[in-house]
Amino acid sequence: MDVEEKKQKIKEIVKRFAKQGLLLSPNLLELELKKEEAEEAGEDSIGRLIDKTKGKDILVPDEQSLSMIEKDREINWLDFEKAKTTVEKGRDSKTYERFIEYAKKDGQDEGQKEEKNRVIVVNNYKDINKTRTVQDFIDFFNARYRSLEAMLRNRQELSNLMSISRARKKKDRENISIIGMVFEKSVTKNGNIILTIEDPTGTTKVLFNRTKKDLYTLAEDTVLDEVIGISGIASNNIIFANLMLRPEIPAITDKKSSPEDGYAIFLSDLHVGSKNFLPEEFARFLQWINGEAGSDSQKQVASRVKYIFVVGDLIDGVGIYADQDQDLITKDVYEQYNQCAELLSKIPKSMKLIICPGNHDAMRIAEPQPVLYEDFASAIWELPNAVLVTNPSIVNIDSSQNFSGFNVLLYHGYSFDYYASDVNSIRIRGGYDRADLIMKFLLQRRHLAPATSSTLFIPDPEKDPLVITKVPDIFVTGHIHKCSAAVYRNIVLIGGSCWQSKTAFQERMGHHPLPARVPIMNLKTREIKILNFEKPESKKQPEQE
């Protein structure tokens, strides 16, 4: 290529990068020119380079930054860019040299061991400290509507889709479809159900005839504030429903499984500090996880555990409900966390602890809950194998070069009380005894608390963090104090047990907790077993259920 062609090529390359907000270092520009010459009619070298930098705070990509991207290094790119600028200005180079040294590591030894038990926090809520106004609540519900409406908009069943304001103008019994949020629910004297639906343009009424049994059942289970799609006949300011759709989890045909042997186990609701805490049962669990109890096969399983999820309510807390002090053996919240940390510290350090808070932990109940507060739970923070996440959150586990890993959705389950008692289909099929039905109910609505009254919440004006935007591979919860395991559309549903015997409150409410059960999932076969540590001491090994 002659001089003029080279100048033109440089302009084209610089322009392409500038459109992406990137500047090229001189040495990388020269390298890209050589690649362009070698690949004139071949692959798009520049396009590949731009793709590599997407999602990373890189302003001036160079050979060092690309090397770190190729090696999949987890780098604070803003700090790296600052350190590089400092060196270019002839100032301190120590920080930049540490980055380069880190990039040169080959990933063997400790790095390889870390890869096997890899935990990546995919979605952790970042709290915004600000005064909340009425407008924040309006923006919050609009953001929820937009997220869920986008999931429904392209459904083929919703033909002739229009806004509610347009639908209200229809007079001639026309087939139409709308998407809206449920504002009100009522039953006519004839036993038909009427839902009042709203979208940003207005409201309308939708009638579900009791003679259409399947459709009527869907309407019965509808809760206020969920977003649904309706297809039916519009006539005189009312729509006669023929079809109702929810955002729903798509049907997943791929049963994701790890290429390597390994296990994940799921704990929740320890309630350390309560008079009803079960120290002997938890000690039996610790014996098993350390390979000191159980049959040979159970010990072998324990040796292969890689991840332990602790899904909220690590402690019983203080002042959670009236006269709680009468139910506490440890009345200081700091000491409760110290005791909990002492127990968790006995778990082998090779096993990652993924911990989210619950409604009994020392923090706000409003969701999403941030990570455990460091001032109260400093002992938990100091555990070397702990990964602290928000409630809810998504983490990715067990990924490798040949496997994308499992995306695990953690949610303690504070909203579950509402659905166990207020949704007819759940209540008559077991209520509190069927966490799996509640989890399925929430996945269908793509929201962890679709009825606003089912939980306390923080009105984020940008988005509703309780919307299930990313489809998980595993959905794990707690709160119900009863272990469960199920599969819905190839998503593994796991409800954690508890380590607290039945309380006076649970007795009054008619709850039936099953404590000291541990669900354990084989990440290679997807098989789930439940170990029971509630048996008396005469039993030398946990019992499999």
C-alpha positions as CSV (number, residue, x, y, z in Angstrom):
1,M,0.0,0.0,0.0
2,D,1.4,3.5,-1.0
3,V,1.6,6.5,1.3
4,E,-1.8,8.0,0.3
5,E,-3.5,4.6,0.7
6,K,-1.9,4.2,4.2
7,K,-3.1,7.7,5.2
8,Q,-6.6,6.9,4.1
9,K,-6.5,3.5,5.9
10,I,-5.4,5.2,9.1
11,K,-8.2,7.7,8.9
12,E,-10.7,4.9,8.4
13,I,-9.4,2.9,11.4
14,V,-9.3,5.9,13.7
15,K,-12.8,6.9,12.6
16,R,-14.2,3.4,13.4
17,F,-12.7,3.4,16.8
18,A,-13.7,7.0,17.5
19,K,-17.4,6.0,16.9
20,Q,-17.0,3.5,19.7
21,G,-15.5,6.2,22.0
22,L,-12.0,4.6,21.7
23,L,-8.6,6.0,20.8
24,L,-5.8,3.8,19.5
25,S,-2.3,3.8,20.9
26,P,0.3,4.4,18.1
27,N,1.9,0.9,18.4
28,L,-1.5,-0.8,18.2
29,L,-2.5,1.4,15.2
30,E,0.6,0.2,13.4
31,L,-0.2,-3.4,14.4
32,E,-3.7,-3.1,13.1
33,L,-2.4,-1.7,9.8
34,K,-0.2,-4.7,9.3
35,K,-3.2,-7.0,10.1
36,E,-5.4,-5.1,7.7
37,E,-2.8,-5.6,4.9
38,A,-2.5,-9.4,5.7
39,E,-6.3,-9.9,5.9
40,E,-7.5,-7.6,3.1
41,A,-10.3,-9.8,1.9
42,G,-10.4,-11.9,5.1
43,E,-11.8,-11.5,8.6
44,D,-12.5,-8.0,10.0
45,S,-9.6,-7.5,12.4
46,I,-10.8,-4.1,13.5
47,G,-14.3,-5.4,14.2
48,R,-12.9,-8.2,16.4
49,L,-10.8,-5.7,18.3
50,I,-13.8,-3.4,18.9
51,D,-15.8,-6.4,20.1
52,K,-13.1,-7.3,22.6
53,T,-13.3,-3.9,24.3
54,K,-17.1,-3.8,24.6
55,G,-18.4,-3.6,28.2
56,K,-15.0,-2.5,29.5
57,D,-14.0,1.0,30.6
58,I,-11.1,1.3,28.1
59,L,-10.4,4.6,26.4
60,V,-7.0,3.9,24.7
61,P,-6.6,0.1,24.0
62,D,-3.0,-1.0,23.6
63,E,-1.2,-4.4,23.5
64,Q,-1.2,-4.8,27.3
65,S,-4.9,-4.2,27.7
66,L,-5.7,-6.6,24.9
67,S,-3.5,-9.2,26.4
68,M,-5.4,-8.9,29.7
69,I,-8.7,-9.2,27.8
70,E,-7.5,-12.3,25.9
71,K,-6.5,-13.9,29.2
72,D,-9.9,-13.1,30.7
73,R,-8.3,-11.1,33.5
74,E,-10.7,-9.4,35.9
75,I,-9.4,-5.9,35.9
76,N,-10.6,-2.5,37.2
77,W,-10.2,-0.9,33.8
78,L,-10.7,2.7,35.0
79,D,-7.8,2.2,37.5
80,F,-5.7,0.6,34.7
81,E,-6.2,3.6,32.4
82,K,-5.4,6.0,35.2
83,A,-2.2,4.1,36.0
84,K,-1.2,4.1,32.3
85,T,-1.7,7.9,32.0
86,T,0.4,8.4,35.1
87,V,3.3,6.5,33.5
88,E,2.9,8.4,30.2
89,K,3.3,11.6,32.1
90,G,6.5,10.4,33.7
91,R,5.2,9.9,37.2
92,D,4.8,6.9,39.5
93,S,4.9,3.6,37.6
94,K,4.4,1.2,40.5
95,T,0.6,0.8,40.1
96,Y,1.0,0.2,36.3
97,E,3.8,-2.3,36.8
98,R,1.6,-4.3,39.3
99,F,-1.1,-4.5,36.6
100,I,1.4,-5.7,34.0
101,E,2.8,-8.3,36.5
102,Y,-0.7,-9.6,37.1
103,A,-1.4,-9.8,33.4
104,K,1.8,-11.9,32.8
105,K,0.7,-14.6,35.3
106,D,-0.1,-17.8,33.5
107,G,-3.1,-18.8,35.6
108,Q,-1.6,-22.0,36.8
109,D,-1.3,-23.1,40.5
110,E,-3.6,-20.9,42.6
111,G,-5.3,-19.3,39.6
112,Q,-6.2,-22.7,38.2
113,K,-7.6,-23.8,41.6
114,E,-9.7,-20.6,41.8
115,E,-11.1,-21.3,38.3
116,K,-12.6,-24.6,39.5
117,N,-14.6,-22.9,42.3
118,R,-15.3,-19.7,40.4
119,V,-18.0,-17.4,41.6
120,I,-18.9,-14.4,39.4
121,V,-21.5,-11.9,40.7
122,V,-23.7,-11.2,37.7
123,N,-26.3,-9.0,39.2
124,N,-25.8,-7.2,42.5
125,Y,-28.1,-4.3,43.4
126,K,-26.3,-1.0,43.8
127,D,-28.1,1.2,46.4
128,I,-28.8,4.8,45.6
129,N,-28.8,7.1,48.7
130,K,-31.3,9.8,48.0
131,T,-34.6,11.2,49.3
132,R,-37.5,9.5,47.7
133,T,-40.3,11.5,46.2
134,V,-43.8,10.7,44.8
135,Q,-42.3,11.0,41.3
136,D,-39.8,8.2,42.2
137,F,-42.8,5.8,42.8
138,I,-44.4,6.8,39.5
139,D,-41.1,6.3,37.6
140,F,-40.6,3.0,39.4
141,F,-44.0,1.5,38.3
142,N,-43.4,2.9,34.8
143,A,-40.0,1.2,34.7
144,R,-41.6,-2.1,35.8
145,Y,-44.3,-1.8,33.2
146,R,-41.7,-1.1,30.4
147,S,-39.6,-4.1,31.4
148,L,-42.5,-6.6,31.5
149,E,-44.3,-5.1,28.5
150,A,-41.2,-5.6,26.4
151,M,-41.3,-9.4,27.2
152,L,-44.9,-9.6,26.0
153,R,-44.9,-7.3,23.0
154,N,-43.6,-9.7,20.5
155,R,-45.8,-12.7,21.5
156,Q,-47.5,-13.9,18.3
157,E,-50.7,-14.6,20.2
158,L,-51.2,-10.9,20.8
159,S,-52.3,-9.9,17.3
160,N,-53.6,-6.4,16.5
161,L,-51.8,-5.1,19.6
162,M,-52.7,-1.5,20.5
163,S,-52.7,1.0,23.4
164,I,-55.7,1.0,25.9
165,S,-56.7,4.5,24.7
166,R,-57.1,3.2,21.2
167,A,-58.9,0.1,22.4
168,R,-61.5,2.2,24.3
169,K,-62.5,3.8,21.0
170,K,-63.5,0.5,19.4
171,K,-67.2,0.1,19.1
172,D,-67.9,-2.7,16.6
173,R,-66.8,-5.9,18.5
174,E,-63.3,-5.9,17.0
175,N,-60.6,-8.4,17.9
176,I,-57.8,-6.6,19.7
177,S,-54.9,-7.1,22.1
178,I,-53.6,-5.0,24.9
179,I,-50.8,-5.1,27.5
180,G,-51.4,-3.6,30.9
181,M,-50.9,-3.6,34.6
182,V,-53.7,-5.0,36.8
183,F,-55.2,-2.1,38.8
184,E,-58.3,-3.6,40.3
185,K,-60.0,-7.0,40.5
186,S,-63.7,-7.7,41.2
187,V,-66.4,-10.4,40.8
188,T,-69.8,-9.7,39.3
189,K,-73.0,-11.0,40.8
190,N,-73.0,-13.6,38.0
191,G,-69.6,-14.9,39.2
192,N,-67.6,-13.4,36.3
193,I,-64.2,-11.7,37.1
194,I,-63.5,-8.2,35.9
195,L,-60.0,-6.9,35.9
196,T,-59.3,-3.2,35.5
197,I,-56.1,-2.9,33.4
198,E,-54.0,0.2,32.9
199,D,-51.1,1.3,30.6
200,P,-49.5,4.7,30.2
201,T,-52.5,5.8,28.0
202,G,-55.4,4.9,30.2
203,T,-57.5,2.2,31.8
204,T,-60.1,-0.3,30.6
205,K,-62.1,-3.2,32.0
206,V,-61.6,-6.8,31.0
207,L,-64.3,-9.5,31.6
208,F,-63.5,-13.2,32.2
209,N,-66.5,-15.4,31.8
210,R,-66.8,-18.2,34.3
211,T,-67.9,-20.6,31.6
212,K,-64.4,-20.4,30.1
213,K,-62.8,-22.4,32.9
214,D,-59.1,-22.4,32.0
215,L,-59.2,-18.7,31.3
216,Y,-61.2,-18.0,34.4
217,T,-58.6,-19.9,36.5
218,L,-55.9,-17.7,35.2
219,A,-57.9,-14.6,36.1
220,E,-58.5,-16.1,39.6
221,D,-54.8,-16.3,40.2
222,T,-54.1,-12.8,39.0
223,V,-52.7,-10.4,41.6
224,L,-52.8,-6.6,41.6
225,D,-49.9,-4.9,39.8
226,E,-48.8,-7.8,37.7
227,V,-48.4,-7.1,33.9
228,I,-50.4,-9.2,31.5
229,G,-51.4,-9.4,27.9
230,I,-55.0,-9.7,26.9
231,S,-56.6,-10.7,23.6
232,G,-60.4,-10.4,23.1
233,I,-63.4,-8.6,21.7
234,A,-63.6,-4.9,22.4
235,S,-67.1,-3.4,22.7
236,N,-68.4,-0.3,24.5
237,N,-65.4,0.4,26.9
238,I,-65.0,-3.3,27.9
239,I,-63.0,-6.2,26.5
240,F,-64.3,-9.7,26.6
241,A,-61.2,-11.8,27.2
242,N,-60.4,-14.8,25.0
243,L,-56.8,-15.1,25.9
244,M,-54.5,-14.0,28.8
245,L,-50.7,-14.2,28.6
246,R,-48.0,-13.6,31.3
247,P,-44.4,-12.6,30.6
248,E,-43.4,-16.2,31.6
249,I,-40.1,-17.9,31.4
250,P,-39.4,-19.2,27.9
251,A,-39.3,-23.0,27.5
252,I,-35.7,-24.0,27.9
253,T,-34.7,-27.2,26.0
254,D,-31.1,-27.2,27.1
255,K,-30.5,-29.0,30.4
256,K,-27.3,-27.3,31.4
257,S,-24.8,-29.5,33.3
258,S,-21.1,-29.1,34.3
259,P,-18.5,-31.2,32.6
260,E,-16.8,-31.8,36.0
261,D,-17.9,-33.5,39.1
262,G,-18.9,-31.2,41.9
263,Y,-21.8,-30.3,44.2
264,A,-23.6,-27.2,45.4
265,I,-25.5,-27.3,48.7
266,F,-28.2,-24.8,49.9
267,L,-28.7,-23.5,53.4
268,S,-31.0,-20.8,54.7
269,D,-32.6,-19.5,57.9
270,L,-30.0,-20.3,60.4
271,H,-31.5,-17.9,63.0
272,V,-28.4,-17.9,65.2
273,G,-29.3,-16.2,68.5
274,S,-32.8,-17.7,68.8
275,K,-33.7,-20.0,71.7
276,N,-35.0,-22.3,69.0
277,F,-31.7,-22.5,67.1
278,L,-30.6,-26.1,66.7
279,P,-26.8,-26.2,67.6
280,E,-26.6,-30.0,67.7
281,E,-28.1,-30.5,64.3
282,F,-25.9,-27.9,62.8
283,A,-22.9,-29.5,64.5
284,R,-23.8,-32.8,62.7
285,F,-23.9,-30.9,59.4
286,L,-20.4,-29.5,60.1
287,Q,-19.1,-33.0,60.9
288,W,-20.5,-34.3,57.6
289,I,-19.1,-31.4,55.5
290,N,-15.7,-31.9,57.0
291,G,-15.8,-35.7,56.2
292,E,-16.1,-36.7,59.9
293,A,-19.5,-38.3,59.7
294,G,-21.7,-40.2,57.3
295,S,-21.3,-43.3,55.1
296,D,-18.4,-43.6,52.7
297,S,-20.5,-42.4,49.8
298,Q,-21.8,-39.4,51.8
299,K,-18.2,-38.5,52.8
300,Q,-17.2,-38.7,49.2
301,V,-20.0,-36.3,48.3
302,A,-18.9,-33.9,51.1
303,S,-15.4,-33.9,49.7
304,R,-16.7,-32.7,46.3
305,V,-18.8,-29.8,47.6
306,K,-17.7,-26.6,45.8
307,Y,-20.4,-24.1,46.7
308,I,-22.5,-23.5,49.7
309,F,-25.4,-21.0,49.4
310,V,-26.7,-19.3,52.6
311,V,-30.0,-17.7,51.5
312,G,-30.7,-15.2,54.3
313,D,-31.7,-15.0,57.9
314,L,-28.3,-15.9,59.2
315,I,-29.3,-14.6,62.6
316,D,-32.6,-14.2,64.5
317,G,-32.0,-10.4,64.8
318,V,-33.2,-8.0,67.5
319,G,-36.5,-6.1,67.5
320,I,-37.8,-7.9,64.4
321,Y,-41.2,-8.4,66.1
322,A,-42.8,-7.4,69.4
323,D,-41.4,-9.1,72.5
324,Q,-38.7,-10.9,70.5
325,D,-36.3,-10.6,73.3
326,Q,-38.2,-13.3,75.1
327,D,-37.3,-15.7,72.3
328,L,-33.6,-14.9,72.2
329,I,-30.7,-16.6,73.9
330,T,-28.3,-14.0,72.5
331,K,-29.7,-10.5,72.7
332,D,-26.9,-8.6,71.0
333,V,-26.9,-8.5,67.2
334,Y,-23.1,-8.1,67.0
335,E,-22.7,-11.3,69.0
336,Q,-25.2,-13.1,67.0
337,Y,-23.2,-12.5,63.8
338,N,-20.0,-13.4,65.7
339,Q,-21.5,-16.7,66.7
340,C,-22.8,-17.3,63.1
341,A,-19.3,-16.6,61.7
342,E,-17.8,-19.0,64.2
343,L,-20.0,-21.7,62.9
344,L,-19.5,-20.9,59.2
345,S,-15.7,-20.7,59.7
346,K,-15.7,-24.5,60.4
347,I,-16.7,-25.1,56.8
348,P,-13.6,-26.0,54.7
349,K,-12.1,-22.9,53.1
350,S,-12.0,-24.6,49.7
351,M,-15.8,-24.3,49.6
352,K,-17.2,-20.9,48.5
353,L,-19.9,-19.4,50.7
354,I,-22.4,-17.3,48.8
355,I,-24.4,-15.3,51.3
356,C,-27.4,-13.0,50.9
357,P,-29.4,-11.3,53.7
358,G,-33.0,-12.0,54.8
359,N,-35.7,-10.2,56.7
360,H,-34.2,-11.2,60.1
361,D,-30.8,-9.8,59.3
362,A,-29.7,-6.5,60.8
363,M,-30.7,-4.2,57.9
364,R,-33.7,-2.7,56.2
365,I,-36.5,-5.2,55.3
366,A,-37.3,-3.2,52.1
367,E,-36.2,-5.0,49.0
368,P,-33.8,-5.1,47.3
369,Q,-31.6,-5.5,50.4
370,P,-28.0,-4.6,50.2
371,V,-25.2,-6.9,51.2
372,L,-24.9,-7.6,55.0
373,Y,-23.8,-4.3,56.7
374,E,-20.1,-4.6,57.5
375,D,-20.4,-2.7,60.8
376,F,-22.9,-5.3,62.2
377,A,-21.6,-8.4,60.4
378,S,-17.8,-7.7,60.3
379,A,-17.1,-11.3,61.4
380,I,-19.0,-12.6,58.3
381,W,-17.1,-10.2,56.0
382,E,-13.8,-11.6,57.4
383,L,-14.5,-15.1,56.3
384,P,-11.9,-15.8,53.6
385,N,-14.2,-17.9,51.4
386,A,-17.4,-15.7,51.7
387,V,-18.9,-13.9,48.7
388,L,-21.5,-11.4,50.0
389,V,-24.4,-10.5,47.7
390,T,-27.6,-8.6,47.8
391,N,-31.1,-9.9,48.1
392,P,-32.0,-10.6,45.3
393,S,-28.9,-11.2,43.2
394,I,-27.6,-13.5,40.5
395,V,-24.3,-15.3,40.6
396,N,-22.6,-17.5,38.1
397,I,-20.9,-20.6,39.4
398,D,-18.6,-23.3,38.0
399,S,-17.8,-21.6,34.7
400,S,-14.7,-22.6,32.8
401,Q,-13.2,-22.3,29.3
402,N,-15.6,-25.1,28.1
403,F,-18.6,-24.3,30.2
404,S,-20.6,-21.1,30.7
405,G,-21.5,-22.0,34.3
406,F,-24.8,-21.9,36.1
407,N,-26.6,-18.6,36.7
408,V,-28.1,-18.9,40.2
409,L,-30.9,-16.5,41.3
410,L,-30.9,-15.9,45.1
411,Y,-34.0,-14.5,46.7
412,H,-34.7,-15.0,50.4
413,G,-38.5,-15.0,49.9
414,Y,-40.0,-12.3,52.1
415,S,-42.9,-11.9,49.6
416,F,-43.8,-15.6,49.9
417,D,-46.2,-15.1,52.9
418,Y,-48.6,-13.2,50.7
419,Y,-48.8,-15.7,47.9
420,A,-49.1,-18.7,50.2
421,S,-52.2,-17.2,51.8
422,D,-53.7,-15.1,49.1
423,V,-53.4,-17.0,45.9
424,N,-56.1,-19.6,45.8
425,S,-54.3,-22.2,43.6
426,I,-51.3,-22.2,46.0
427,R,-53.3,-22.1,49.2
428,I,-55.5,-25.1,48.4
429,R,-52.4,-27.2,47.2
430,G,-50.4,-26.7,50.4
431,G,-49.6,-23.0,50.9
432,Y,-46.6,-22.7,53.1
433,D,-45.7,-26.3,52.5
434,R,-45.2,-25.7,48.7
435,A,-42.4,-23.2,48.1
436,D,-42.0,-24.7,44.7
437,L,-45.5,-23.6,43.7
438,I,-44.7,-20.0,44.8
439,M,-41.4,-20.0,42.9
440,K,-43.2,-21.2,39.7
441,F,-45.9,-18.5,40.2
442,L,-43.1,-15.8,40.4
443,L,-41.2,-17.1,37.3
444,Q,-44.4,-17.1,35.3
445,R,-44.9,-13.4,36.2
446,R,-41.1,-12.6,35.8
447,H,-41.2,-10.8,39.1
448,L,-40.2,-11.7,42.7
449,A,-43.0,-9.7,44.2
450,P,-45.6,-8.8,41.5
451,A,-48.2,-7.7,44.1
452,T,-46.9,-4.5,45.5
453,S,-48.4,-5.3,48.9
454,S,-46.4,-8.6,49.1
455,T,-43.2,-6.9,50.2
456,L,-41.7,-3.6,51.2
457,F,-39.7,-2.1,48.4
458,I,-37.3,0.8,47.5
459,P,-38.7,2.8,44.5
460,D,-35.8,2.9,42.1
461,P,-36.8,5.4,39.4
462,E,-34.5,3.8,36.8
463,K,-35.7,0.1,37.0
464,D,-37.5,-2.4,39.2
465,P,-34.8,-4.6,40.6
466,L,-37.3,-7.4,41.4
467,V,-38.1,-8.0,37.8
468,I,-36.6,-11.3,36.6
469,T,-34.9,-10.0,33.5
470,K,-32.2,-12.8,33.3
471,V,-33.5,-16.3,33.1
472,P,-31.7,-18.4,35.8
473,D,-30.5,-21.9,35.6
474,I,-31.1,-22.4,39.4
475,F,-33.6,-20.4,41.5
476,V,-32.9,-20.8,45.3
477,T,-35.0,-19.3,48.2
478,G,-35.5,-19.6,51.9
479,H,-38.0,-18.0,54.4
480,I,-40.6,-20.8,54.3
481,H,-38.5,-23.0,56.7
482,K,-39.3,-26.1,54.6
483,C,-37.1,-27.8,52.1
484,S,-38.3,-28.3,48.6
485,A,-36.8,-29.3,45.2
486,A,-38.5,-29.2,41.8
487,V,-37.8,-28.4,38.1
488,Y,-39.8,-25.9,36.1
489,R,-39.0,-25.5,32.4
490,N,-35.6,-26.9,33.1
491,I,-34.9,-24.4,35.8
492,V,-34.0,-26.1,39.1
493,L,-36.1,-24.7,42.0
494,I,-34.7,-25.2,45.5
495,G,-36.2,-24.0,48.7
496,G,-33.9,-24.0,51.7
497,S,-34.8,-25.6,55.1
498,C,-34.0,-24.0,58.4
499,W,-31.9,-24.5,61.6
500,Q,-34.6,-23.4,64.0
501,S,-37.3,-25.5,65.7
502,K,-41.0,-24.5,65.5
503,T,-41.6,-21.2,67.1
504,A,-44.7,-20.1,69.1
505,F,-45.6,-17.8,66.2
506,Q,-45.4,-20.6,63.7
507,E,-47.5,-22.8,66.0
508,R,-50.2,-20.1,66.1
509,M,-50.1,-19.6,62.3
510,G,-50.3,-23.4,61.6
511,H,-46.9,-23.5,59.9
512,H,-45.0,-26.9,59.7
513,P,-41.3,-26.2,59.4
514,L,-38.9,-29.1,58.6
515,P,-35.6,-28.1,60.0
516,A,-32.1,-29.4,59.5
517,R,-32.5,-30.6,55.9
518,V,-29.8,-29.8,53.3
519,P,-30.6,-30.0,49.5
520,I,-27.5,-31.0,47.6
521,M,-27.2,-30.8,43.8
522,N,-24.8,-32.7,41.6
523,L,-23.7,-30.1,39.1
524,K,-22.7,-32.8,36.5
525,T,-25.9,-34.9,36.6
526,R,-28.3,-32.3,38.0
527,E,-29.5,-34.9,40.5
528,I,-30.8,-33.4,43.8
529,K,-30.7,-35.2,47.1
530,I,-31.8,-34.0,50.5
531,L,-29.8,-34.9,53.6
532,N,-31.6,-34.9,57.0
533,F,-29.5,-33.9,60.0
534,E,-32.4,-33.8,62.4
535,K,-32.1,-37.4,63.6
536,P,-31.0,-38.2,67.2
537,E,-27.3,-38.6,68.1
538,S,-27.7,-42.4,68.2
539,K,-27.7,-42.1,64.4
540,K,-24.1,-41.9,63.3
541,Q,-24.8,-40.6,59.8
542,P,-27.2,-38.2,58.1
543,E,-30.3,-39.8,56.6
544,Q,-31.1,-39.3,52.9
545,E,-34.7,-38.4,52.1
